Amino acid sequence: MSQSNIWQDPDLGMVRDVVAHTSDGCVGCLALGTRWNHLMLCLSCGYVGCSDSSPMRHARHHAETSGHPIAQSLHAGDDWRWCYAHDAPITAPYGYRT
């Protein structure tokens, strides 16, 4: 792959070593008593929210209100992250996509 075909997400500097706030599910859905389909972990603070495939989209709302753009899928076997600021997937090695 040539260097000109590589894009690095500029928000990767926001990624930290985090601990999930809960292992029980989406923080927002748990508070509201609503359901989620897929969970995402905020890689800036550890917030656990539901993905865009869920009715409430708490992970996106968290990203937009907190300024924490990158979340990682918590689905077993998944190895991807999403940048909400750029609406773009981030695949391993993290930060690059063609």
FENNOR-V168184 format. One record per pair of residues at least 6 apart in sequence whose ideal C-beta (glycine too) atoms are under 8 Angstrom apart, sorted by the first residue. I is the first residue (numbers start at 1). J is the second residue. D is the distance in Angstrom with one decimal. If there is no record, write none. Layout:
# FENNOR-V168184
[[I	J	D] [I	J	D]]
This chain:
# FENNOR-V168184
[[1	98	6.6] [5	98	5.2] [6	96	5.4] [6	98	7.0] [7	96	6.9] [7	97	5.9] [7	98	7.5] [8	95	4.7] [8	96	6.0] [9	70	7.4] [9	83	5.1] [9	86	6.2] [9	88	6.7] [9	90	5.6] [9	95	5.6] [11	69	4.3] [11	70	5.6] [11	83	5.5] [11	85	5.5] [11	86	7.1] [12	70	7.0] [12	90	7.6] [12	94	6.9] [12	95	4.8] [14	43	7.3] [14	44	4.9] [14	68	6.3] [14	69	6.0] [14	70	6.0] [15	43	4.5] [15	44	7.0] [15	70	5.7] [15	94	7.7] [16	43	6.5] [16	44	5.7] [16	45	7.5] [18	41	7.0] [18	42	7.0] [18	43	6.0] [18	44	7.1] [18	45	6.3] [18	46	3.8] [19	46	5.2] [20	41	5.6] [20	46	5.4] [20	48	5.2] [20	74	7.7] [21	27	5.9] [21	46	5.2] [21	47	5.8] [21	48	5.6] [22	30	7.2] [22	48	5.5] [23	48	8.0] [24	30	6.1] [25	36	6.2] [25	39	6.7] [25	48	7.1] [26	36	4.3] [26	39	6.0] [26	48	6.1] [26	49	5.4] [26	50	4.1] [26	54	7.1] [26	56	7.4] [26	58	5.3] [26	59	7.8] [27	47	6.2] [27	48	5.5] [27	49	6.4] [27	58	6.9] [28	34	7.8] [28	49	6.0] [28	50	7.0] [28	56	6.0] [28	58	3.5] [28	61	7.2] [28	62	7.8] [29	35	6.4] [29	36	4.8] [29	50	5.7] [29	54	7.5] [29	56	5.9] [29	58	6.4] [32	56	7.2] [34	55	6.6] [34	56	5.4] [35	54	7.4] [35	55	7.0] [36	50	3.5] [36	51	7.7] [36	54	4.2] [36	55	7.9] [36	56	7.1] [36	58	7.6] [37	50	6.8] [37	51	6.8] [37	53	4.7] [37	54	4.4] [37	55	8.0] [38	50	6.7] [38	51	4.0] [38	53	5.1] [38	54	6.1] [38	73	7.0] [38	74	7.9] [38	75	5.9] [39	48	5.8] [39	49	7.2] [39	50	6.2] [39	51	6.9] [39	59	7.8] [39	73	7.7] [39	74	4.1] [39	75	7.2] [40	48	7.4] [40	49	5.6] [40	50	7.2] [40	51	5.0] [40	59	3.9] [40	71	3.9] [40	72	6.7] [40	73	6.2] [40	74	6.4] [40	82	6.9] [41	47	7.6] [41	48	5.8] [41	71	5.9] [41	72	4.9] [41	73	7.9] [41	74	5.3] [42	48	7.6] [42	49	7.0] [42	59	7.2] [42	62	6.0] [42	63	7.2] [42	66	7.5] [42	68	5.0] [42	70	7.7] [42	71	5.2] [43	68	7.6] [43	70	4.8] [43	71	6.2] [43	72	5.7] [43	81	6.8] [44	66	7.4] [44	68	3.6] [44	69	7.8] [44	70	7.0] [45	66	7.0] [45	68	5.8] [47	59	7.8] [47	62	5.1] [47	66	7.5] [47	68	7.3] [48	74	7.0] [49	58	3.7] [49	59	3.4] [49	60	7.7] [49	61	7.2] [49	62	5.0] [49	71	7.3] [50	56	5.7] [50	57	6.6] [50	58	4.8] [50	59	6.0] [51	57	7.3] [51	59	5.5] [51	60	7.9] [51	73	7.5] [51	82	7.9] [52	59	7.6] [52	60	5.9] [59	71	5.2] [59	84	7.5] [60	84	5.6] [62	68	6.7] [63	69	5.5] [63	70	8.0] [63	71	6.7] [63	84	3.6] [63	85	7.2] [64	84	6.8] [69	83	5.3] [69	84	5.2] [69	85	3.8] [69	86	7.5] [70	81	5.6] [70	82	7.1] [70	83	5.2] [70	84	7.5] [70	90	6.8] [71	81	6.6] [71	82	5.6] [71	84	7.0] [72	78	8.0] [72	80	7.4] [72	81	4.7] [72	82	7.9] [73	79	8.0] [73	80	5.6] [73	81	7.4] [73	82	7.5] [79	91	7.6] [79	92	5.7] [80	89	5.7] [80	90	6.9] [80	91	5.5] [80	92	7.7] [81	89	7.3] [81	90	4.1] [81	91	7.8] [81	94	6.2] [82	88	7.4] [82	89	5.9] [82	90	6.8] [83	89	7.8] [83	90	5.8] [88	97	6.9] [89	97	6.3] [90	96	7.8] [90	97	6.7] [91	97	5.7]]
